[in-house]
């Protein structure tokens, strides 16, 4: 048997070295040495692809998007969010007693990592009071109006993504590791009476801060949206609620000293951030198209792939699948200003398992789910490699069904092994950045070539 495996390896290698010159129209090509040696087959099948509408995605995250942009191909995208704030499990109170029991100011801070669109277009953010308990819904089709009092404004602020008031000496200052010290932000001044009521609650009704549930009942959340401007979207990394106050302390010579202080509440993954994402003017993307399918994120549209598993199984019955190399070819980014860029990675998995996959925090297993390599403009596409295990799984569990897959843009978190240099996935999330790409679906790009083998015993 070792000799058989050795010969099979040589034959398989020969196939790949010469595959670039193979005629893809030759279905069922056979290499058959004499005697007790493996027979290697190459068969080509046509897969189908189409664009499907996706109205929401799972997004359990403390980051989000804020703003509105339009793309001539991918239509309009608008996003805002409702956020709750984390309360320590052992309760909360101000570290010091406020001077005269008074709060000086309270701000809502939106820190963002980057943006999409015109950095100088004027935008206006508006905050609203959440008055109803939030459901633990992490899908992006949530309607904030079901939870908010749109007559109760918590403040507003006009901004541009690129803040010209920040001097270059601050904007480009680096720490000892070469990282930027400055993180761009939008600060919204909130009503002083809100801050004072919050402080008074910590003094007179401490039970409102005994745990997260009690705190959420006291402060259900804040709705963050834009009410003016279009053409820019912030990639929000974190949101904070900051209370500023002064307190008095005794100095070294018995003199009282007034100290400025701050208490801060942040949005974390332990609480709810309800992202609301709306795509419009995208109906044309799901119309039948002989040349392309589309991906637009967040949500928007995905690509559906149908692999003719029943036909494949009938054709290769009794053989061993050795290799099924799968790649998706993309078109270059559009050439207009602020065109959407392709997502970095794609995931393929059976369409009926998408919900469970993301809600349970799974990663690719290279059996029923495969992750592409990073997008490469040089290679013009996404390489998944050998998906033979996916066909084997289908043959074993669902031999009478074709394989329906969704192609989903994802963000990958990973770690590297310092000894081997190998990189391993630690988490996969739905891609929450504005992105778009066209995938080719012409016949030449929809051919799936499968290498199989079978031993022919000698007489």
C-alpha positions in Angstrom: 0.0 0.0 0.0 2.9 2.4 0.7 4.0 1.9 -2.9 0.5 2.6 -4.1 0.4 5.9 -2.2 3.8 6.8 -3.4 2.8 6.3 -7.0 -0.4 8.2 -6.4 1.5 11.2 -5.1 3.7 11.2 -8.2 0.7 11.1 -10.5 -1.1 13.8 -8.5 2.0 16.1 -8.7 2.3 15.5 -12.4 -1.3 16.6 -12.8 -0.8 19.9 -11.0 2.4 20.7 -12.8 0.7 20.2 -16.2 -2.8 21.5 -15.2 -2.2 25.0 -16.6 -2.0 23.5 -20.1 -5.0 21.1 -19.7 -8.0 21.5 -21.9 -10.8 22.3 -19.4 -13.4 21.0 -21.8 -12.0 17.4 -21.5 -14.3 15.8 -18.9 -13.3 12.4 -17.5 -9.7 12.5 -18.6 -7.9 9.3 -17.4 -4.3 8.4 -16.6 -4.1 4.6 -16.4 -0.7 3.0 -15.9 -0.4 -0.7 -16.5 -0.9 -3.2 -13.6 -1.8 -2.6 -10.1 -1.7 1.2 -10.1 -4.1 4.1 -9.4 -6.3 5.5 -12.1 -6.5 9.3 -11.8 -9.4 11.2 -13.3 -10.1 14.8 -13.8 -13.7 15.9 -14.3 -15.1 19.4 -14.8 -18.5 20.5 -13.7 -20.3 23.8 -14.0 -21.4 25.6 -10.8 -24.1 28.2 -10.6 -24.0 31.6 -9.0 -26.5 34.3 -8.2 -26.9 37.4 -6.1 -29.3 37.3 -3.1 -30.7 40.0 -0.9 -29.6 40.0 2.8 -31.6 42.4 4.9 -29.6 41.8 8.1 -26.5 40.2 9.6 -25.5 39.1 13.1 -23.4 41.8 14.8 -22.6 41.3 18.5 -20.1 44.1 18.8 -19.2 47.3 20.5 -18.1 48.9 17.2 -20.4 50.2 14.5 -21.0 52.6 11.7 -22.4 56.1 11.7 -23.5 58.2 8.7 -24.7 57.8 5.2 -23.0 57.2 1.8 -24.0 56.6 -1.7 -22.3 54.5 -4.4 -23.4 54.6 -8.1 -23.2 50.8 -8.3 -24.0 49.6 -4.8 -26.6 52.1 -3.9 -27.3 53.9 -0.6 -26.1 52.8 2.8 -27.2 54.4 6.1 -26.2 53.3 9.6 -26.7 54.3 13.2 -26.9 52.5 16.6 -28.4 52.3 20.0 -25.9 51.6 22.8 -26.0 50.6 26.5 -23.2 51.2 28.9 -21.3 48.7 31.1 -21.8 48.8 34.9 -19.2 47.1 37.1 -20.6 43.8 38.6 -19.8 45.0 42.1 -21.8 48.2 41.7 -20.7 51.8 40.9 -20.3 55.1 42.7 -18.3 58.2 41.9 -14.7 58.0 43.2 -15.1 61.3 44.9 -17.8 63.6 46.3 -18.6 66.3 43.8 -17.9 69.8 44.9 -21.2 71.2 46.3 -22.8 68.0 45.0 -22.7 69.5 41.4 -21.7 68.0 38.1 -19.8 70.4 35.8 -20.7 68.8 32.4 -21.4 65.5 30.7 -20.3 64.5 27.2 -21.0 61.6 24.8 -17.8 60.7 23.0 -17.6 58.8 19.7 -14.2 57.5 18.9 -13.7 56.3 15.3 -10.8 54.4 13.7 -11.3 55.7 10.1 -14.1 56.7 7.7 -15.5 56.1 4.2 -16.4 58.9 1.9 -15.7 62.6 1.9 -13.8 63.6 5.0 -14.8 67.3 4.8 -18.5 67.0 4.2 -20.5 68.5 7.1 -22.5 65.9 9.2 -24.6 66.3 12.3 -24.9 63.6 15.0 -28.0 63.7 17.2 -28.6 61.8 20.4 -32.0 60.6 21.7 -33.2 59.1 24.9 -34.0 55.4 24.9 -37.2 54.9 27.0 -38.0 51.2 26.5 -35.9 48.1 27.5 -33.7 46.8 24.6 -34.2 43.3 23.4 -31.0 41.2 23.1 -31.2 41.4 19.3 -27.8 41.5 17.5 -29.2 41.6 14.0 -28.8 44.8 12.0 -32.4 45.2 10.9 -33.5 46.5 14.4 -35.7 49.6 14.3 -34.4 52.2 16.9 -37.8 54.0 16.7 -39.4 51.2 18.6 -37.3 52.0 21.7 -36.7 55.8 21.6 -38.5 59.1 22.4 -37.7 61.1 19.3 -38.9 64.2 21.1 -36.3 63.9 23.8 -33.0 65.0 22.4 -29.9 64.3 24.4 -27.8 66.7 22.3 -26.3 67.3 18.8 -23.0 68.2 17.2 -21.9 69.1 13.7 -18.6 67.6 12.6 -16.4 66.6 9.7 -14.5 63.3 9.8 -11.2 65.2 9.3 -11.1 67.7 12.1 -9.1 70.7 10.9 -8.9 72.1 14.4 -6.5 69.4 15.4 -2.9 70.5 14.9 -0.5 68.2 13.0 1.7 68.0 16.1 -1.1 66.3 17.9 -2.6 64.3 15.0 0.7 62.7 14.1 2.3 62.3 17.5 3.7 58.8 18.1 4.4 56.7 21.2 7.6 54.7 21.9 6.3 51.9 19.7 5.6 54.1 16.8 1.8 54.1 17.2 -0.3 57.2 16.9 -1.3 58.7 20.2 -4.3 60.6 18.8 -7.6 58.9 18.1 -10.2 61.0 16.3 -13.5 61.6 18.0 -16.8 63.5 18.0 -17.8 65.0 21.3 -21.5 65.8 21.9 -22.3 68.0 24.9 -25.3 66.5 26.7 -27.8 68.4 29.0 -26.4 69.3 32.4 -29.6 68.2 34.1 -29.1 64.7 32.8 -25.6 64.6 34.3 -26.9 66.0 37.6 -29.8 63.5 37.7 -27.3 60.7 37.1 -25.0 61.9 39.9 -27.9 62.3 42.3 -29.0 58.7 41.5 -25.6 57.4 42.7 -26.0 59.3 46.0 -29.6 58.7 46.8 -30.6 55.5 45.0 -27.5 53.2 44.9 -29.7 50.2 44.1 -29.8 51.5 40.5 -26.1 50.6 40.2 -26.0 47.3 42.0 -25.8 45.2 38.8 -26.1 45.5 35.0 -29.8 44.7 35.0 -30.6 47.5 37.5 -28.4 49.9 35.7 -30.1 49.2 32.3 -33.5 49.8 33.9 -32.2 53.2 35.1 -30.5 54.1 31.8 -31.8 51.8 29.0 -29.4 53.4 26.4 -28.8 56.2 23.9 -29.7 56.3 20.3 -26.9 57.8 18.1 -27.9 58.9 14.6 -27.2 61.5 12.0 -29.9 64.1 11.1 -27.9 66.2 8.6 -25.4 65.5 5.9 -24.6 62.6 3.5 -21.4 61.4 1.9 -19.5 60.2 5.0 -19.6 57.2 7.3 -17.5 56.9 10.5 -16.1 53.5 11.5 -16.9 53.8 15.2 -14.5 51.9 17.4 -16.0 52.8 20.8 -18.5 55.1 22.5 -18.3 56.6 26.0 -20.4 58.6 28.5 -18.1 61.0 30.4 -19.1 62.9 33.6 -16.9 65.8 34.6 -16.8 67.2 38.1 -14.6 68.8 40.7 -13.9 67.6 44.2 -12.1 69.1 47.2 -9.1 67.6 49.0 -6.9 68.8 51.8 -3.4 70.0 50.7 -0.1 69.2 52.4 -0.2 72.5 54.3 -3.9 72.2 55.4 -5.1 74.2 52.4 -8.0 72.8 50.4 -7.2 71.9 46.8 -9.8 71.7 44.0 -9.2 68.7 41.7 -10.8 68.2 38.3 -12.0 64.6 37.7 -14.0 62.4 35.4 -16.1 59.3 35.6 -16.5 57.3 32.4 -18.9 54.6 31.2 -18.1 52.6 28.0 -19.9 50.4 25.5 -18.6 46.8 25.8 -19.5 43.4 24.4 -21.1 42.6 27.7 -24.0 45.0 26.9 -26.2 45.6 23.9 -25.2 47.7 21.0 -28.0 47.5 18.5 -26.7 48.4 15.0 -29.3 49.6 12.5 -28.2 49.3 8.9 -30.3 50.2 5.9 -29.4 49.5 2.3 -31.5 51.0 -0.5 -31.4 51.3 -4.3 -29.9 47.8 -4.6 -32.7 45.9 -6.4 -30.8 46.0 -9.6 -28.0 44.0 -8.0 -30.2 40.9 -7.6 -31.5 40.9 -11.1 -30.4 38.0 -13.3 -27.0 38.6 -14.7 -24.9 36.3 -17.0 -21.6 38.0 -16.1 -21.5 38.9 -12.4 -22.7 38.4 -8.9 -22.3 41.0 -6.2 -21.3 41.4 -2.6 -22.2 44.5 -0.6 -21.6 45.0 3.1 -22.7 45.4 5.7 -25.7 43.2 4.9 -26.9 44.3 1.5 -26.3 41.4 -0.9 -24.3 38.1 -0.8 -23.5 35.6 -3.5 -25.1 32.1 -3.6 -23.1 29.2 -5.1 -24.8 26.0 -6.1 -22.4 23.1 -6.7 -24.0 20.2 -8.6 -23.2 17.6 -5.9 -25.8 15.0 -7.2 -24.2 15.1 -10.7 -20.7 14.9 -9.2 -21.6 12.0 -6.9 -23.1 10.1 -9.8 -20.1 10.7 -12.0 -17.3 9.8 -9.5 -19.1 7.0 -7.6 -16.5 4.6 -6.2 -13.6 7.0 -6.5 -11.7 9.0 -3.9 -11.7 12.8 -4.1 -8.2 14.1 -4.0 -8.4 17.8 -4.9 -11.1 20.3 -5.6 -9.4 23.7 -6.0 -11.9 26.6 -5.6 -11.4 30.3 -6.3 -13.7 33.2 -7.0 -12.5 35.8 -9.5 -13.3 39.4 -8.8 -13.4 42.5 -11.0 -11.2 45.6 -10.2 -12.5 48.3 -7.9 -14.6 50.9 -9.7 -12.7 54.0 -10.7 -15.0 56.8 -9.4 -14.3 58.9 -6.3 -14.9 57.1 -3.0 -15.7 53.8 -4.7 -16.3 50.9 -2.3 -13.3 48.6 -1.8 -13.5 44.8 -1.8 -13.8 43.0 1.5 -10.6 41.4 2.8 -11.8 37.8 3.2 -14.8 35.6 2.2 -16.3 32.6 3.9 -18.3 29.8 2.2 -20.6 27.6 4.1 -23.9 25.8 3.6 -26.8 28.4 3.4 -28.8 26.7 6.1 -26.1 26.9 8.7 -25.3 30.6 8.5 -27.4 31.6 11.5 -25.9 29.0 13.8 -22.4 29.6 12.6 -22.2 33.3 13.7 -24.5 33.1 16.7 -22.4 30.3 18.2 -19.1 32.0 17.4 -17.7 29.3 15.1 -14.6 29.5 12.9 -13.8 27.7 9.6 -13.4 23.9 10.0 -12.2 23.1 6.5 -15.0 20.6 6.2 -18.3 22.4 6.1 -16.9 25.9 6.1 -13.9 27.4 4.3 -12.2 30.7 4.6 -10.5 32.4 1.7 -7.0 33.9 1.7 -6.9 37.7 1.9 -8.1 39.5 -1.2 -5.4 40.0 -3.8 -5.7 42.6 -6.5 -2.8 40.9 -8.2 -4.6 37.6 -8.4 -7.9 39.4 -8.9 -9.9 37.3 -6.5 -10.3 35.1 -3.5 -8.5 31.7 -3.1 -10.1 29.0 -1.0 -7.8 26.2 -1.9 -8.8 22.6 -1.8 -12.4 22.2 -0.7 -12.5 18.4 -1.3 -13.5 17.8 2.3 -16.7 19.8 1.7 -17.7 17.5 -1.2 -16.8 14.4 0.9 -19.0 15.6 3.7 -21.9 16.2 1.2 -21.4 12.7 -0.2 -21.5 11.1 3.2 -24.5 13.0 4.7 -26.6 14.4 1.8 -25.8 12.4 -1.4 -29.2 13.2 -2.9 -28.9 17.0 -2.6 -26.9 19.7 -4.4 -24.6 21.9 -2.3 -26.1 25.4 -1.7 -23.4 27.7 -0.3 -23.4 31.4 0.7 -20.4 33.5 0.1 -20.1 35.9 3.1 -17.6 38.7 3.7 -16.0 38.3 7.1 -13.5 39.9 9.4 -10.9 37.5 10.9 -9.1 37.7 14.2 -6.0 35.5 14.4 -2.9 34.6 16.4 0.5 33.5 15.1 2.6 30.7 16.4 6.0 32.2 17.3 7.7 28.8 16.7 6.3 27.9 13.3 5.1 31.2 12.0 1.7 29.7 11.2 -1.4 31.9 11.7 -4.6 30.5 13.3 -8.1 31.9 13.3 -9.5 32.8 16.7 -12.7 34.5 15.6 -14.8 35.3 12.6 -17.3 38.1 12.4 -19.6 39.4 9.7 -17.9 42.2 7.9 -19.1 45.5 9.3 -17.4 47.9 7.0 -18.8 49.4 3.8 -17.4 47.3 1.0 -18.4 46.0 -2.5 -17.1 43.7 -5.1 -18.2 42.1 -8.4 -17.5 38.4 -8.9 -17.3 36.9 -12.3 -19.8 34.1 -13.2 -19.1 33.6 -16.8 -18.8 29.9 -17.8 -15.0 29.9 -17.8 -15.0 31.0 -14.2 -17.7 28.7 -13.1 -15.9 25.5 -14.0 -15.1 23.3 -11.0 -12.4 20.8 -11.7 -12.2 17.7 -9.5 -9.3 15.3 -9.2 -10.3 11.8 -8.2 -8.5 8.4 -8.1 -9.4 4.7 -8.0 -7.2 1.7 -7.7 -7.4 -0.9 -10.5 -6.2 -4.2 -9.1 -4.2 -6.3 -11.5 -5.4 -9.8 -12.5 
